[in-house]
Amino acid sequence: MTLPRLAVTIGDVAGIGPEITAKALLNHDDLRTRCIPVVVGDEAAMRRGVLNVGGDPSVIRVITSVAEAKNLPGTIELLQTGPSLADVPLGVLSAAAGDGAYRFVVEACRLAREGEVDGIVTAPLNKAAMHAGGHNWPGHTELLAHEFGVKNFSLVLSAGDLYFFHLTTHVSMRQAIEGITFDRTLNVLELAGAFARSMGKPNELIGLAGLNPHAGENRLFGDEDADILAPAVAAARARGLNVVGPLPGDALIPAAVRGKYNLAVVCYHDQGHAPFKAVYGDDGVNITVGLPVVRVSVDHGTAFDIAGKGIAREASLVLSLERAAELAPGWDHVWQAAQAA
């Protein structure tokens, strides 16, 4: 079987991205039996990352195309993307690093569009640095959607068989409430259903979390649950989806963690991220559903405070590579189902 080719972007080079990339690719040889990882980033940053984790920078091999990758254990094969970032200081917000992180993602998307890679795995970027570099995207997810020209997509946190879809993500609470519309809710419910069908589970139960405490408590704590979320659930059910809700978030999420729901849809960033990270930590990844290729990311940030110390854990990046390699061969089914939705 042909191994999936994965573009691995190193994120913000002032953070831990290069270090965890070095640890993942140099200390986990079993990954080479699952995928062909090709780093999209900066040679100088990777050399520093390798040094910071006690490695020899000579293991880095700069290539000019994915086709040149030999996938040998103990090596890092890298596509130099843009000018050198050798002068970027560690642990400091940098416009140059933000611009670099943006370029790496755009290049990975180009490689995917042109069929050179089968998936994208992303190390963390810093949103403020990306904005300072002139690229005003809320985060990876929205930038990726733009590069692939898709409108219906969702950030999905995953651990094992559990998937948390999000109606809104990197916006203020005020913007999140404004962004939770009937159409957006129905679209994400359909994405979740499409994802379930692609996995051979067309009748998978999907739980939708309420926006307000107690899912509004019969309008005592707000009208959004009754006026927006409940009608979207009814419409989804009319289209054949096995959806329930809106349910109080503090009831739905513990039930999902215990296995009652494998697919849950939450309303805003912290409603999903806070409990997910509290429970799963490094055992979770971030998947973007709605793109034509699989994209998986670590579920943590750039950790400027420990950058350069060599102590950052690579577990989430290793898991991201494994999940991308697992999902890439069948991702066409996910994409087709998402388009149908």
C-alpha positions as CSV (number, residue, x, y, z in Angstrom):
1,M,0.0,0.0,0.0
2,T,1.3,3.5,-0.9
3,L,1.9,5.5,2.3
4,P,0.1,8.8,2.5
5,R,2.3,11.9,2.0
6,L,1.8,14.5,4.8
7,A,2.9,18.1,4.7
8,V,4.0,19.0,8.2
9,T,4.0,22.8,8.9
10,I,6.2,23.9,11.8
11,G,4.0,26.8,12.9
12,D,5.5,29.8,14.6
13,V,9.3,29.4,14.7
14,A,9.5,31.5,17.9
15,G,7.5,28.8,19.7
16,I,7.9,25.1,20.2
17,G,6.8,24.0,16.7
18,P,10.3,23.2,15.4
19,E,11.2,21.3,18.7
20,I,8.2,19.1,18.7
21,T,8.6,18.5,15.0
22,A,12.2,17.4,15.6
23,K,11.2,15.1,18.5
24,A,8.3,13.6,16.5
25,L,10.3,12.8,13.4
26,L,13.5,11.7,15.1
27,N,12.2,9.8,18.1
28,H,9.3,7.9,16.6
29,D,10.5,5.7,13.7
30,D,7.3,3.8,13.6
31,L,5.7,6.8,11.9
32,R,7.7,6.0,8.8
33,T,5.6,2.8,8.4
34,R,2.4,4.9,8.4
35,C,3.2,8.0,6.4
36,I,5.8,10.0,4.5
37,P,6.2,13.3,6.5
38,V,7.6,16.2,4.6
39,V,8.3,19.4,6.7
40,V,7.1,22.7,5.2
41,G,9.0,25.4,7.0
42,D,12.4,27.0,7.5
43,E,15.8,25.2,7.6
44,A,17.4,27.6,10.1
45,A,14.5,27.2,12.5
46,M,14.5,23.4,12.2
47,R,18.3,23.3,12.8
48,R,17.8,25.3,16.0
49,G,14.9,23.1,17.0
50,V,17.0,19.9,16.5
51,L,19.9,21.4,18.5
52,N,17.5,22.4,21.3
53,V,16.3,18.8,21.7
54,G,19.9,17.4,21.7
55,G,20.1,16.3,18.1
56,D,22.5,16.8,15.2
57,P,21.2,19.3,12.6
58,S,22.9,17.3,9.8
59,V,19.9,15.0,9.9
60,I,18.0,17.8,8.0
61,R,17.8,17.2,4.3
62,V,16.5,20.1,2.2
63,I,14.5,18.9,-0.8
64,T,12.8,20.8,-3.6
65,S,9.8,18.6,-4.1
66,V,7.8,16.1,-2.2
67,A,8.7,13.4,-4.8
68,E,12.3,13.6,-3.5
69,A,11.4,12.4,-0.1
70,K,13.1,9.1,0.9
71,N,11.3,8.7,4.3
72,L,14.4,7.3,6.1
73,P,14.2,7.0,9.9
74,G,16.4,9.5,11.7
75,T,16.0,12.2,9.0
76,I,14.0,15.4,8.5
77,E,13.1,16.2,4.9
78,L,12.3,19.8,4.6
79,L,10.9,22.2,1.9
80,Q,12.4,25.6,2.5
81,T,9.4,28.0,2.2
82,G,10.3,31.7,1.8
83,P,13.3,33.6,3.2
84,S,15.3,32.4,6.1
85,L,14.0,33.0,9.6
86,A,17.3,32.6,11.3
87,D,17.1,36.0,13.0
88,V,13.7,35.3,14.7
89,P,14.3,35.3,18.5
90,L,12.7,32.5,20.6
91,G,9.8,33.1,22.9
92,V,9.0,36.6,21.6
93,L,6.0,37.6,19.5
94,S,7.4,38.3,16.0
95,A,5.8,39.6,12.8
96,A,8.4,37.7,10.8
97,A,7.5,34.5,12.5
98,G,3.8,35.2,12.1
99,D,4.4,35.8,8.4
100,G,6.4,32.6,8.1
101,A,3.7,30.5,9.8
102,Y,1.2,31.9,7.3
103,R,3.5,31.0,4.4
104,F,4.0,27.5,5.6
105,V,0.2,26.8,5.7
106,V,-0.4,28.4,2.3
107,E,2.4,26.3,0.7
108,A,1.0,23.1,2.3
109,C,-2.4,24.0,0.8
110,R,-0.9,24.4,-2.6
111,L,0.9,21.1,-2.3
112,A,-2.5,19.5,-1.4
113,R,-4.4,21.2,-4.2
114,E,-1.8,20.0,-6.7
115,G,-2.0,16.4,-5.4
116,E,1.6,16.3,-4.1
117,V,0.5,15.6,-0.5
118,D,-2.5,13.6,0.8
119,G,-2.9,15.6,4.0
120,I,-1.7,18.4,6.2
121,V,-0.5,18.3,9.8
122,T,0.1,21.6,11.6
123,A,2.2,22.6,14.5
124,P,0.8,25.6,16.4
125,L,1.0,29.2,15.2
126,N,0.5,32.4,17.2
127,K,-2.6,34.3,16.0
128,A,-1.3,37.7,17.2
129,A,2.0,37.1,15.4
130,M,0.2,36.2,12.2
131,H,-1.8,39.4,12.5
132,A,1.4,41.4,13.1
133,G,2.7,39.8,9.9
134,G,-0.2,41.2,8.0
135,H,-2.4,38.2,7.8
136,N,-5.7,38.8,9.6
137,W,-7.1,35.3,10.0
138,P,-8.6,34.1,13.3
139,G,-6.6,30.9,13.1
140,H,-5.5,27.9,11.1
141,T,-9.0,26.7,10.4
142,E,-10.3,29.8,8.8
143,L,-7.1,30.3,6.7
144,L,-7.3,26.7,5.5
145,A,-10.9,27.1,4.5
146,H,-10.1,30.2,2.6
147,E,-7.2,28.5,0.7
148,F,-9.4,25.6,-0.3
149,G,-12.4,27.9,-1.1
150,V,-14.9,26.2,1.2
151,K,-17.6,27.9,3.3
152,N,-19.1,25.0,5.3
153,F,-16.4,23.6,7.7
154,S,-15.9,23.0,11.4
155,L,-13.1,22.8,13.9
156,V,-13.4,19.3,15.4
157,L,-11.5,18.2,18.6
158,S,-11.1,14.4,18.6
159,A,-9.8,11.8,21.1
160,G,-10.4,8.2,20.1
161,D,-13.9,7.8,18.8
162,L,-15.1,11.1,20.3
163,Y,-15.5,14.2,18.1
164,F,-16.5,17.7,19.3
165,F,-17.7,19.9,16.4
166,H,-17.8,23.7,16.9
167,L,-20.4,26.2,15.7
168,T,-18.0,29.1,16.4
169,T,-14.4,29.2,17.4
170,H,-11.9,32.1,17.4
171,V,-14.2,35.0,18.0
172,S,-15.4,37.0,21.0
173,M,-18.3,35.8,23.0
174,R,-20.5,38.5,21.5
175,Q,-19.5,37.5,18.0
176,A,-20.1,33.8,18.9
177,I,-23.6,34.5,20.0
178,E,-24.2,36.5,16.8
179,G,-22.7,33.8,14.7
180,I,-24.9,31.0,16.0
181,T,-27.7,31.1,13.4
182,F,-30.2,28.6,12.2
183,D,-28.2,28.1,8.9
184,R,-24.8,27.7,10.7
185,T,-26.3,25.2,13.2
186,L,-28.0,23.1,10.5
187,N,-24.8,23.2,8.3
188,V,-22.6,21.9,11.1
189,L,-25.1,19.2,12.1
190,E,-25.1,18.1,8.5
191,L,-21.3,18.1,8.5
192,A,-21.3,15.9,11.6
193,G,-23.8,13.6,9.9
194,A,-21.7,13.5,6.7
195,F,-18.6,12.6,8.8
196,A,-20.5,9.8,10.5
197,R,-21.7,8.4,7.1
198,S,-18.2,8.5,5.8
199,M,-17.2,6.2,8.7
200,G,-20.0,3.8,7.9
201,K,-22.2,5.0,10.8
202,P,-25.2,6.7,9.1
203,N,-27.4,6.6,12.2
204,E,-24.8,7.8,14.7
205,L,-26.3,9.8,17.5
206,I,-25.4,13.5,17.5
207,G,-25.8,15.7,20.6
208,L,-26.1,19.5,20.3
209,A,-25.2,21.5,23.3
210,G,-27.3,24.5,24.3
211,L,-25.9,28.0,24.2
212,N,-27.3,29.2,27.5
213,P,-27.3,27.6,31.0
214,H,-29.7,24.7,31.1
215,A,-30.2,25.1,27.4
216,G,-32.3,28.2,28.2
217,E,-34.5,26.6,30.8
218,N,-37.7,27.2,28.8
219,R,-36.6,30.8,27.9
220,L,-35.7,31.7,31.5
221,F,-32.1,32.2,30.5
222,G,-32.3,33.4,26.9
223,D,-34.2,32.7,23.7
224,E,-31.5,31.4,21.4
225,D,-31.9,27.8,22.3
226,A,-35.6,27.8,21.6
227,D,-35.6,30.1,18.6
228,I,-32.4,29.0,16.8
229,L,-31.0,25.7,18.0
230,A,-34.2,23.7,18.5
231,P,-35.5,24.6,15.0
232,A,-32.2,23.6,13.5
233,V,-32.4,20.2,15.3
234,A,-35.9,19.7,14.0
235,A,-34.7,20.5,10.4
236,A,-31.8,18.1,10.8
237,R,-34.0,15.3,12.0
238,A,-36.4,16.0,9.1
239,R,-33.4,15.3,6.8
240,G,-32.7,12.0,8.4
241,L,-30.1,12.9,11.0
242,N,-30.2,11.3,14.4
243,V,-29.8,14.5,16.3
244,V,-30.9,15.4,19.9
245,G,-30.9,18.8,21.6
246,P,-30.2,21.4,22.5
247,L,-29.1,19.8,25.7
248,P,-27.5,21.6,28.7
249,G,-23.8,21.6,28.0
250,D,-22.9,20.5,31.5
251,A,-25.0,17.3,30.8
252,L,-24.1,16.6,27.2
253,I,-20.3,16.9,27.5
254,P,-19.9,14.5,30.5
255,A,-22.2,12.1,28.8
256,A,-20.1,12.3,25.6
257,V,-16.9,11.7,27.6
258,R,-18.6,8.6,29.1
259,G,-19.4,7.3,25.6
260,K,-23.1,8.1,25.2
261,Y,-22.3,10.4,22.3
262,N,-19.4,10.0,19.9
263,L,-20.4,13.1,18.0
264,A,-21.2,16.3,19.9
265,V,-21.7,19.8,18.6
266,V,-20.8,22.7,20.9
267,C,-21.6,26.4,20.5
268,Y,-18.4,28.2,21.2
269,H,-14.7,27.7,21.7
270,D,-14.4,27.3,25.4
271,Q,-17.6,25.2,25.7
272,G,-15.7,22.5,23.8
273,H,-12.0,23.2,24.3
274,A,-12.0,23.7,28.1
275,P,-13.5,20.3,29.1
276,F,-11.8,18.5,26.2
277,K,-8.3,19.6,27.2
278,A,-9.0,19.0,30.8
279,V,-9.9,15.4,30.1
280,Y,-7.7,14.4,27.2
281,G,-4.6,16.7,27.3
282,D,-2.0,15.4,24.9
283,D,-4.3,12.6,23.8
284,G,-6.4,15.0,21.7
285,V,-6.1,16.4,18.2
286,N,-7.8,19.1,16.1
287,I,-9.3,18.0,12.8
288,T,-10.9,20.3,10.2
289,V,-13.9,18.7,8.6
290,G,-15.2,20.2,5.4
291,L,-11.8,20.5,3.5
292,P,-11.0,18.4,0.4
293,V,-7.9,16.9,2.3
294,V,-7.5,15.8,5.8
295,R,-5.9,18.4,8.2
296,V,-5.0,17.4,11.7
297,S,-3.3,19.7,14.3
298,V,-2.0,19.6,17.8
299,D,-4.5,20.8,20.3
300,H,-2.1,23.2,22.1
301,G,-0.4,26.5,21.5
302,T,3.0,27.9,20.8
303,A,4.2,27.8,24.4
304,F,6.6,30.8,24.1
305,D,7.5,30.4,27.8
306,I,9.3,27.1,27.2
307,A,10.5,27.5,23.7
308,G,14.1,26.6,23.3
309,K,14.3,24.5,26.5
310,G,13.8,21.2,24.7
311,I,11.1,20.1,27.2
312,A,8.0,20.5,25.0
313,R,6.1,17.3,24.6
314,E,5.6,16.0,21.1
315,A,2.8,13.5,22.0
316,S,0.0,15.6,20.4
317,L,2.0,16.1,17.2
318,V,2.8,12.3,17.0
319,L,-0.9,11.6,17.5
320,S,-1.8,14.2,14.8
321,L,0.5,12.4,12.3
322,E,-1.0,9.1,13.2
323,R,-4.6,10.3,12.8
324,A,-3.8,12.1,9.5
325,A,-2.2,8.9,8.2
326,E,-5.2,6.9,9.3
327,L,-7.8,9.3,7.8
328,A,-6.1,10.3,4.6
329,P,-6.7,7.2,2.5
330,G,-10.5,7.4,3.0
331,W,-10.8,11.2,3.2
332,D,-12.5,11.4,-0.3
333,H,-15.5,9.9,1.3
334,V,-15.5,12.6,4.0
335,W,-15.1,15.3,1.4
336,Q,-17.9,14.0,-0.8
337,A,-20.2,13.6,2.1
338,A,-19.4,17.1,3.3
339,Q,-20.2,18.5,-0.2
340,A,-23.4,16.6,-0.3
341,A,-24.3,18.1,3.1
